[in-house]
Amino acid sequence: MCDGPIIYNLFPLLAGTISRWPDHLDRISAMGFNWIFVNPFHYPGFSGSLYAVKDYFAFHPLLVEEGQDPEVSLQNFLDQARQRGLEVMMDLVINHTAVDSPLVEQHPEWYAKNLDGSIKNPSCIDPADETKVTVWGDLAEIEYWPPPDPEGLLAFWETVLRKYIQLGFRGFRCDAAYKIPGPFWARLIARARAIHPDVCFLAETLGCRLEEMAQLAEAGFDYLFNSSKWWDFRADWCLEQYESNRHIAASISFPETHDTPRLAAETRGAVEILRQRYLFAAFFSAGLMMPMGFEYGFRKRLNVVNTRPDDWEKPRCDLTSFISATNRMKRNCPILQEEGPITRLTRPNEPVVMLLKSSDTYTGQVLAVINTKRRARRFVVPDWPAVMGVPAEHVRDLTPEATPLPLASTRPVTLGPAEIRLFYAPGTEVEKP
């Protein structure tokens, strides 16, 4: 497993040509990220979508600067990232190709077919409403249930992996991983690790059903992506999902992604919510990811077809210092790099929520106290021996960029609008069973 990924998502169409990507490395490194995730940069099909890959070995024309060799530029970016202590992961899109990919003609046996024999377009059912189905007409779905030619498919994807591992990529975010059988993933991941043993695999599993998640249990993924972004801090589903999935693999939280609206747009620029959701994501799961522009409160939604470098916005706020402090806090607290048990200590409808995170490896605990309202709220400092097993003098306020609260107080204290406080009771390392 790769160590506690704290991931900055460099969105190619916003960052511009590959030769310009290194311009962002100093800022990313200074904020304390240890991974960069890059969405597909391959040659797209007719739609121009990053996720409609036509050629896995060629580059998106919009990312190629005139007179530059894009592979040389990419190698330079990877080298410069590693010099700053940053590993780089790329998207691995193998559930489908562009419908106009040469592979459709070269290997028609690889593709799923409709009843009339035509190539099937992939689709997605809204988990909240099964009557809502999205069909992607620019994509051709590959058949995996079962694959008609598993050895041919494995050999082709191994060639793709080998190419990019040898260039220097050390991670793969596997798009729609749940659409592919776990045993197929296990074989492919094993082949990748035969090329380089430290390659990290992340399964994009958002919106999948319980049985689709369960079948990935033996696949060998290091991390899954969780849905905590959508939690209202009240309903039971998020904590139940977390407890169930953490036995499959650790997970990654995020305040927003390239697939969601910008949080700053949803909240009309409420900086307190941006801070709340980033700090909560850092607390909730072992991994953490943030898309390009979140640090400046960007509001324009990222688009896999139409985003351009000109969409870089004038910063509406500057969260770089807060993000840096949060990332540093996470990297320095082992409990926050694990997928340990989380217990809710308050009733579901309480405006101030308390979540206690413990560990399967350490005896310490971290308590999150969350003001779920956008106005100040009072709360009573906990009985520390009862909640965390240690007296107040042994509890440390971890909250980034915040004046420590009077932990020994018996009187109510005030939490600012949407404020989160994290309290750490350290312990000693114990052996895993």
Secondary structure, 3 states (H helix, E strand, C coil): CCCCCEEEEECHHHHCCHHHHHHHHHHHHHCCCCEEEECCCEEECCCCCCCCEEEEEEECHHHCCCCCCHHHHHHHHHHHHHHCCCEEEEEECCCEEECCCHHHHHCHHHECECCCCCECCCEEEECCEEEEEEECCCEEEECCCCCCCHHHHHHHHHHHHHHHHHHCCCEEEECCHHHCCHHHHHHHHHHHHHHCCCCEEEECCCCCCHHHHHCCCCCCCCEEECCHHHCCCCCCHHHHHHHHHCCCCEEEECCCCCCCCCHHHHCCCCHHHHHHHHHHHHHHCCEEEEECCHHHCCCCCCCCCCCCHHHCCCCCCCCHHHHHHHHHHHHHCHHHHCCCCEEECCCCCCCEEEEEECCCCECCEEEEEEECCCCCEEEECCCHHHHHCCCHHHCEECCCCCCCCCCCCCCEEEECCCCEEEEEECCCECCCC
